[in-house]
Amino acid sequence: MSPNNLNVAVSGSGGFVGSHLVCRLNELGAKVIAIDYKKGLDIREFEQINKIGTFDILIHLAAKTFVPESYENPREFYFANILGTLNALELCRLRKAKMVFASSYIYGVPHYLPIDESHPVSGFNPYSGSKIVGEQLCERYHHDHGVNITILRLFNIYGPGQNRKFLIPSIIEQAKKGKVILKDPTPKRDFVYIDDVIEAYVKAIQYENNSLSIFNIGSGESYSVREIVDEVLQNFDKDIQVSFTGEERASEVPDTIAKITKAHELLGWRPVFSLSDGIKSCVDAEINR
């Protein structure tokens, strides 16, 4: 199924991933229906979104995502992420449409590495808890109502235009000012570049399977905070002071690596951007802002 001439609804179309995805879908000839609260279409308000026309696929991205804030406003995270997913699923049930659900951060402390899709899930913080409930709702809507659903379990996405609260844009912003201060340098994450993630969504749109399908989307490699800092600094021609406070974040996970074999074999997807190329594009975009 090619995106060309498909009616594709995208919730969270104005967000980091959503804005990149909408651009790519337009390039591929899809007819995009943008669902975003800034356009008067709040995924939490079913009466609003039920006014949109028919569509073939809904890409559900709209969510609150910054993990530290989920501790400060847990009710807001659970309310927005769970109700938003429920409304998206109900919309797909009524329209007899396929849904692609963005999940993330649900594995907790890994029992083994790399992490495959059969790894047990663990609600390690309010954000991940909301995503686990979202996946459970997807399972119910598939089994009870026959909704065709593909779940992409996204690892640490980065790229130009990402909110500066997140690690890589935060490091770049601090490096521009000549001084980088971070907490713990040791946690390792699987960082996957935004363009690779967008192509995973394109592959998910094309995936023809009437089941509930789950795929990890990552790079298959992990890098520590210290290694990310070093990679960012390779793109600057000035001395930059770097220090770490040693403070550990709440519910810190020491390491994550995605096993992406399933996505490669069934979706025909694999990442193509190296960490160095991806970070260079982020630095170049930030400098030219």
Secondary structure as a PSIPRED ss2 file (coil, helix, strand):
# PSIPRED VFORMAT (PSIPRED V4.0)

   1 M C   1.000  0.000  0.000
   2 S C   1.000  0.000  0.000
   3 P C   1.000  0.000  0.000
   4 N C   1.000  0.000  0.000
   5 N C   1.000  0.000  0.000
   6 L C   1.000  0.000  0.000
   7 N E   0.000  0.000  1.000
   8 V E   0.000  0.000  1.000
   9 A E   0.000  0.000  1.000
  10 V E   0.000  0.000  1.000
  11 S E   0.000  0.000  1.000
  12 G C   1.000  0.000  0.000
  13 S C   1.000  0.000  0.000
  14 G C   1.000  0.000  0.000
  15 G C   1.000  0.000  0.000
  16 F H   0.000  1.000  0.000
  17 V H   0.000  1.000  0.000
  18 G H   0.000  1.000  0.000
  19 S H   0.000  1.000  0.000
  20 H H   0.000  1.000  0.000
  21 L H   0.000  1.000  0.000
  22 V H   0.000  1.000  0.000
  23 C H   0.000  1.000  0.000
  24 R H   0.000  1.000  0.000
  25 L H   0.000  1.000  0.000
  26 N H   0.000  1.000  0.000
  27 E H   0.000  1.000  0.000
  28 L C   1.000  0.000  0.000
  29 G C   1.000  0.000  0.000
  30 A C   1.000  0.000  0.000
  31 K E   0.000  0.000  1.000
  32 V E   0.000  0.000  1.000
  33 I E   0.000  0.000  1.000
  34 A E   0.000  0.000  1.000
  35 I E   0.000  0.000  1.000
  36 D C   1.000  0.000  0.000
  37 Y H   0.000  1.000  0.000
  38 K H   0.000  1.000  0.000
  39 K H   0.000  1.000  0.000
  40 G C   1.000  0.000  0.000
  41 L C   1.000  0.000  0.000
  42 D C   1.000  0.000  0.000
  43 I C   1.000  0.000  0.000
  44 R C   1.000  0.000  0.000
  45 E C   1.000  0.000  0.000
  46 F H   0.000  1.000  0.000
  47 E H   0.000  1.000  0.000
  48 Q H   0.000  1.000  0.000
  49 I H   0.000  1.000  0.000
  50 N C   1.000  0.000  0.000
  51 K C   1.000  0.000  0.000
  52 I C   1.000  0.000  0.000
  53 G C   1.000  0.000  0.000
  54 T C   1.000  0.000  0.000
  55 F C   1.000  0.000  0.000
  56 D C   1.000  0.000  0.000
  57 I E   0.000  0.000  1.000
  58 L E   0.000  0.000  1.000
  59 I E   0.000  0.000  1.000
  60 H E   0.000  0.000  1.000
  61 L C   1.000  0.000  0.000
  62 A C   1.000  0.000  0.000
  63 A C   1.000  0.000  0.000
  64 K C   1.000  0.000  0.000
  65 T C   1.000  0.000  0.000
  66 F C   1.000  0.000  0.000
  67 V H   0.000  1.000  0.000
  68 P H   0.000  1.000  0.000
  69 E H   0.000  1.000  0.000
  70 S H   0.000  1.000  0.000
  71 Y H   0.000  1.000  0.000
  72 E H   0.000  1.000  0.000
  73 N C   1.000  0.000  0.000
  74 P H   0.000  1.000  0.000
  75 R H   0.000  1.000  0.000
  76 E H   0.000  1.000  0.000
  77 F H   0.000  1.000  0.000
  78 Y H   0.000  1.000  0.000
  79 F H   0.000  1.000  0.000
  80 A H   0.000  1.000  0.000
  81 N H   0.000  1.000  0.000
  82 I H   0.000  1.000  0.000
  83 L H   0.000  1.000  0.000
  84 G H   0.000  1.000  0.000
  85 T H   0.000  1.000  0.000
  86 L H   0.000  1.000  0.000
  87 N H   0.000  1.000  0.000
  88 A H   0.000  1.000  0.000
  89 L H   0.000  1.000  0.000
  90 E H   0.000  1.000  0.000
  91 L H   0.000  1.000  0.000
  92 C H   0.000  1.000  0.000
  93 R H   0.000  1.000  0.000
  94 L H   0.000  1.000  0.000
  95 R H   0.000  1.000  0.000
  96 K C   1.000  0.000  0.000
  97 A C   1.000  0.000  0.000
  98 K E   0.000  0.000  1.000
  99 M E   0.000  0.000  1.000
 100 V E   0.000  0.000  1.000
 101 F E   0.000  0.000  1.000
 102 A E   0.000  0.000  1.000
 103 S E   0.000  0.000  1.000
 104 S E   0.000  0.000  1.000
 105 Y C   1.000  0.000  0.000
 106 I C   1.000  0.000  0.000
 107 Y C   1.000  0.000  0.000
 108 G C   1.000  0.000  0.000
 109 V C   1.000  0.000  0.000
 110 P C   1.000  0.000  0.000
 111 H C   1.000  0.000  0.000
 112 Y C   1.000  0.000  0.000
 113 L C   1.000  0.000  0.000
 114 P C   1.000  0.000  0.000
 115 I E   0.000  0.000  1.000
 116 D C   1.000  0.000  0.000
 117 E C   1.000  0.000  0.000
 118 S C   1.000  0.000  0.000
 119 H C   1.000  0.000  0.000
 120 P C   1.000  0.000  0.000
 121 V C   1.000  0.000  0.000
 122 S C   1.000  0.000  0.000
 123 G C   1.000  0.000  0.000
 124 F C   1.000  0.000  0.000
 125 N C   1.000  0.000  0.000
 126 P H   0.000  1.000  0.000
 127 Y H   0.000  1.000  0.000
 128 S H   0.000  1.000  0.000
 129 G H   0.000  1.000  0.000
 130 S H   0.000  1.000  0.000
 131 K H   0.000  1.000  0.000
 132 I H   0.000  1.000  0.000
 133 V H   0.000  1.000  0.000
 134 G H   0.000  1.000  0.000
 135 E H   0.000  1.000  0.000
 136 Q H   0.000  1.000  0.000
 137 L H   0.000  1.000  0.000
 138 C H   0.000  1.000  0.000
 139 E H   0.000  1.000  0.000
 140 R H   0.000  1.000  0.000
 141 Y H   0.000  1.000  0.000
 142 H H   0.000  1.000  0.000
 143 H H   0.000  1.000  0.000
 144 D H   0.000  1.000  0.000
 145 H H   0.000  1.000  0.000
 146 G C   1.000  0.000  0.000
 147 V C   1.000  0.000  0.000
 148 N C   1.000  0.000  0.000
 149 I E   0.000  0.000  1.000
 150 T E   0.000  0.000  1.000
 151 I E   0.000  0.000  1.000
 152 L E   0.000  0.000  1.000
 153 R E   0.000  0.000  1.000
 154 L E   0.000  0.000  1.000
 155 F C   1.000  0.000  0.000
 156 N E   0.000  0.000  1.000
 157 I E   0.000  0.000  1.000
 158 Y E   0.000  0.000  1.000
 159 G C   1.000  0.000  0.000
 160 P C   1.000  0.000  0.000
 161 G C   1.000  0.000  0.000
 162 Q C   1.000  0.000  0.000
 163 N C   1.000  0.000  0.000
 164 R C   1.000  0.000  0.000
 165 K C   1.000  0.000  0.000
 166 F C   1.000  0.000  0.000
 167 L H   0.000  1.000  0.000
 168 I H   0.000  1.000  0.000
 169 P H   0.000  1.000  0.000
 170 S H   0.000  1.000  0.000
 171 I H   0.000  1.000  0.000
 172 I H   0.000  1.000  0.000
 173 E H   0.000  1.000  0.000
 174 Q H   0.000  1.000  0.000
 175 A H   0.000  1.000  0.000
 176 K H   0.000  1.000  0.000
 177 K C   1.000  0.000  0.000
 178 G C   1.000  0.000  0.000
 179 K E   0.000  0.000  1.000
 180 V E   0.000  0.000  1.000
 181 I E   0.000  0.000  1.000
 182 L E   0.000  0.000  1.000
 183 K C   1.000  0.000  0.000
 184 D C   1.000  0.000  0.000
 185 P C   1.000  0.000  0.000
 186 T C   1.000  0.000  0.000
 187 P C   1.000  0.000  0.000
 188 K E   0.000  0.000  1.000
 189 R E   0.000  0.000  1.000
 190 D C   1.000  0.000  0.000
 191 F E   0.000  0.000  1.000
 192 V E   0.000  0.000  1.000
 193 Y E   0.000  0.000  1.000
 194 I H   0.000  1.000  0.000
 195 D H   0.000  1.000  0.000
 196 D H   0.000  1.000  0.000
 197 V H   0.000  1.000  0.000
 198 I H   0.000  1.000  0.000
 199 E H   0.000  1.000  0.000
 200 A H   0.000  1.000  0.000
 201 Y H   0.000  1.000  0.000
 202 V H   0.000  1.000  0.000
 203 K H   0.000  1.000  0.000
 204 A H   0.000  1.000  0.000
 205 I H   0.000  1.000  0.000
 206 Q H   0.000  1.000  0.000
 207 Y C   1.000  0.000  0.000
 208 E C   1.000  0.000  0.000
 209 N C   1.000  0.000  0.000
 210 N C   1.000  0.000  0.000
 211 S C   1.000  0.000  0.000
 212 L E   0.000  0.000  1.000
 213 S E   0.000  0.000  1.000
 214 I E   0.000  0.000  1.000
 215 F E   0.000  0.000  1.000
 216 N E   0.000  0.000  1.000
 217 I E   0.000  0.000  1.000
 218 G C   1.000  0.000  0.000
 219 S C   1.000  0.000  0.000
 220 G C   1.000  0.000  0.000
 221 E C   1.000  0.000  0.000
 222 S C   1.000  0.000  0.000
 223 Y E   0.000  0.000  1.000
 224 S E   0.000  0.000  1.000
 225 V H   0.000  1.000  0.000
 226 R H   0.000  1.000  0.000
 227 E H   0.000  1.000  0.000
 228 I H   0.000  1.000  0.000
 229 V H   0.000  1.000  0.000
 230 D H   0.000  1.000  0.000
 231 E H   0.000  1.000  0.000
 232 V H   0.000  1.000  0.000
 233 L H   0.000  1.000  0.000
 234 Q C   1.000  0.000  0.000
 235 N C   1.000  0.000  0.000
 236 F C   1.000  0.000  0.000
 237 D C   1.000  0.000  0.000
 238 K C   1.000  0.000  0.000
 239 D C   1.000  0.000  0.000
 240 I C   1.000  0.000  0.000
 241 Q E   0.000  0.000  1.000
 242 V E   0.000  0.000  1.000
 243 S E   0.000  0.000  1.000
 244 F E   0.000  0.000  1.000
 245 T C   1.000  0.000  0.000
 246 G C   1.000  0.000  0.000
 247 E C   1.000  0.000  0.000
 248 E C   1.000  0.000  0.000
 249 R C   1.000  0.000  0.000
 250 A C   1.000  0.000  0.000
 251 S C   1.000  0.000  0.000
 252 E C   1.000  0.000  0.000
 253 V C   1.000  0.000  0.000
 254 P C   1.000  0.000  0.000
 255 D C   1.000  0.000  0.000
 256 T C   1.000  0.000  0.000
 257 I C   1.000  0.000  0.000
 258 A E   0.000  0.000  1.000
 259 K C   1.000  0.000  0.000
 260 I C   1.000  0.000  0.000
 261 T H   0.000  1.000  0.000
 262 K H   0.000  1.000  0.000
 263 A H   0.000  1.000  0.000
 264 H H   0.000  1.000  0.000
 265 E H   0.000  1.000  0.000
 266 L H   0.000  1.000  0.000
 267 L H   0.000  1.000  0.000
 268 G C   1.000  0.000  0.000
 269 W C   1.000  0.000  0.000
 270 R C   1.000  0.000  0.000
 271 P C   1.000  0.000  0.000
 272 V C   1.000  0.000  0.000
 273 F C   1.000  0.000  0.000
 274 S C   1.000  0.000  0.000
 275 L H   0.000  1.000  0.000
 276 S H   0.000  1.000  0.000
 277 D H   0.000  1.000  0.000
 278 G H   0.000  1.000  0.000
 279 I H   0.000  1.000  0.000
 280 K H   0.000  1.000  0.000
 281 S H   0.000  1.000  0.000
 282 C H   0.000  1.000  0.000
 283 V H   0.000  1.000  0.000
 284 D H   0.000  1.000  0.000
 285 A H   0.000  1.000  0.000
 286 E H   0.000  1.000  0.000
 287 I H   0.000  1.000  0.000
 288 N C   1.000  0.000  0.000
 289 R C   1.000  0.000  0.000
